[in-house]
Amino acid sequence: MECNHIVPEADGGPDTLENCIPLCFDCHAEVGSYNNKHPKGNKITPAELRAHRDRWFEKMKNAAPVHSNEAVLNLDRGLFSKIKERLPFDSLMIHFRDHDYGGSFDSQYHDSLLEFIRWSEDPSIEFLDERMQGAFRSLLSSLHEFRRFWGNRLWLDDNALRVGRRELSIPREWRDGDDAVRNEKRWDEARTTLNKSATEYFESYQSFIKIGRRLLAVE
């Protein structure tokens, strides 16, 4: 593939993606070769080139998955299923969509994410289809960012521990300490940051699941 200027630079066309169309070697040679003084061949206008490019981009955007063989497809489907099992929507992921980090919650939700991070570090946990691997990398990136935010803002709740429960929360003293104004600001910042990061992680998960269903043709 070669990149062709839709409006040639010699005619004032800019060196931008909007003025670019990817073409094979033969088509690149044909585009712009029409001679008005000797009208033979195909005369293709810039508007026609842009329309052709945009139609092709849209077609590729909605194209069915392309895998080299059935074995590769089945391997990626298997990994996709394992990820869904480890990040179940109803019993885990919905928590990060709905929970308000102004309150305490069972530590099992974040423990499950830490287990998933450790599991994902296995070098064999990789999609063979690069588009699926790209979506998986985005999911992991969002999760690691979420982990970075909660690492220094959530602690085991002492009151819950006294009655045998493992719950996480933003430290109450951040809100109820001696310096009430400063502590309340710190507590509000932690709550806002965690709620925002949890929502972004959930949205990344949603995107990964939708891409996987489309590319792998699974339920």
N, C-alpha and C positions, 0 to 999 in steps of 0.2 A: 504494500500500500504506500501511496505517496500523497503528500498534502499539496493541494492545488489552490491558488488564489482565485476566488470566484470572479472578482474584478481584478485584473492584473495590476501588480504594483506599478508597472510602467504607465498605466492609465489612472493612477491615483488611488488604487485600492489599498486599504490598510492591511498591515501584517497582524491580523487578529483572528481568533477562532470563529467569529461571526462571518468573516470573509474567507473561510476555509472549507473545503470539501475533500474528504479522503477518497482517492481514486486508485484503481489499479494502473499499472504502467501503460497498458494500451489505451485506456480511457483518458488518462492524463495527456497522452500524445494527441488524442483526437480533439479534446476540448480546446477551443480557441484556434483551431487550425483552419477554420472556414475563411475563405478569401473572397471578399466582395467583388473583386475584379475578375475572379474565375469561380463562379458560384457552383462548387461541387461539394458533396458531403453534407454533414449535418450542422446547421447553425443553431447553437444552444445559447440562450440568453442567460445573464446572471440570475434573473428571477426564476427561470426554469431549473437552474442548478441548485438554487437554495431550496426550492420546493421538493426536488428529488432528494436532496440531502435530508431534509426534515422528515419526509415520509419514511426514509430508510431508518433514520434514528428512532422514530416512533415505533416502527415495526420491530426493531431489535429490542427496544425497551420492553415490549410486551410479548417477546418471543417465548416459545416453549423451551424448557431446559434442553441443553445439548450436552450429552455425556459421551465419552469415547466408547463405552460399552456398558452392558447391563451390570457387570460385576462392579464397576466404579459407582454406578447409580445406587446399587444396593448397599455398598459400603457407606456412602454418604447418608442414605436413608437410615441405616442402622445407628450412625452417630447422632443424627438429628433426633431419633427416638430416645436415645440415652440422655441427651440434654433435656428434652421435655420431661423425662422421668425425674431428673435431678432438680429441675426447676418447674415443678407442677404449678399450673395456673391457680387452681381453686384453693389449694392448701398452703401455698407459699407466696407466689408472685402478687396475688391480689392484696396481700398485706402491704406491700410497698406502694400500691396505688392508693389505698384507703387510709393507712395509719397516719395519725397526726403525732409527730414526734414531740409534741408538748406533753404527752403522757408516756407512762412506762409500758413495756410490752415483754412478752416471753422472749428470752434470748435465743430460743431455737431458730427463729427466723434468720438472724444474722449468723448463727452457727452453721446453718445450711449453706449460706453463701460462702463462708470461709472454706467449708468442705468442697464446694464446687470449684473455688479458686485453686485449691491444692490438686484436685482431680484434673483440672484443665492444664496443669503444668506438665503432664505426661506428654512427651513428644509425639506419641501416636494419636493424640486427640487433635486431629487436623482433617478438615474436609479436603477431598481431592479436587472438587470443583472450586476454582478460584473465586467465583462469585459468592459461593456459600462460605468459603473461608474468610472473605472480606467482611461478610455480615457477622460472622462469629467473632472476628477481631474487634469489630465495633461494639459488640455486646460485652466482650471482656474488658475493653477500654473503659466503657461506662461503669462496669462493676468495680474496677480498680479505683476509679475516681470516687465512686460512692464510698468504697472502703477507706480511702484516704480521709474523707470528710468525717465519717463516723468514728474513726480511730481515736480522735482526741476530744470527742464531744459526748460519747456515751459511756456510762459506767454502770456496774452492777448496783442495783438499788438495795441499799442496806435494809430498809424496812421490809422488802420482799424476802431477803435472805433470812431474816429472823424467823419467818414463818415457813421456811423451806422452799421458797420459789426463787428461780433465777430469772430476774427481770432486768432489762436495761432501761436507762433513762438519762436525760440530761441532769447533771447534779443539781439537786434542789438548792444547795447553798449558792449556786450561781444566781439564783433569783431571790433567795430569802436571806442573804448575808447582811452584814452590817451596812455596807455601802449599797443601799437599795437601788439607787439610780444606775450606778455602774453595773451592778450584778444583773439587774433586769435587762439592760441593753445586751449584755453578754449572753444571757439565756435566750432572748428573742433572736439574736443573730444565729445561735446554734439551731434553734427550732426551724427558722426560715431556711437555713442552708441545708439541713437534713431533709426537710420536706421537698425542697427543690431537687436535690440530688436523687432522692428515692423516686420521684416522678420521672426524672430523666432516665434513670435506669430501667424503670418499668416500660417506658416508651421505646427504649432500645430493645428490650425483650420482645415487645409487640412487633417491632419492625423485623427482627430476626425470624420470628415464627411465621410471619406473613411471607417473607422472602423464601423461607424454606418450603412452605406449602406450595408456592408457585413453581420454584425451580425443581423440586423433588417430586411434585405431584403426589403428596401424601395428605392424609386428613389432619 
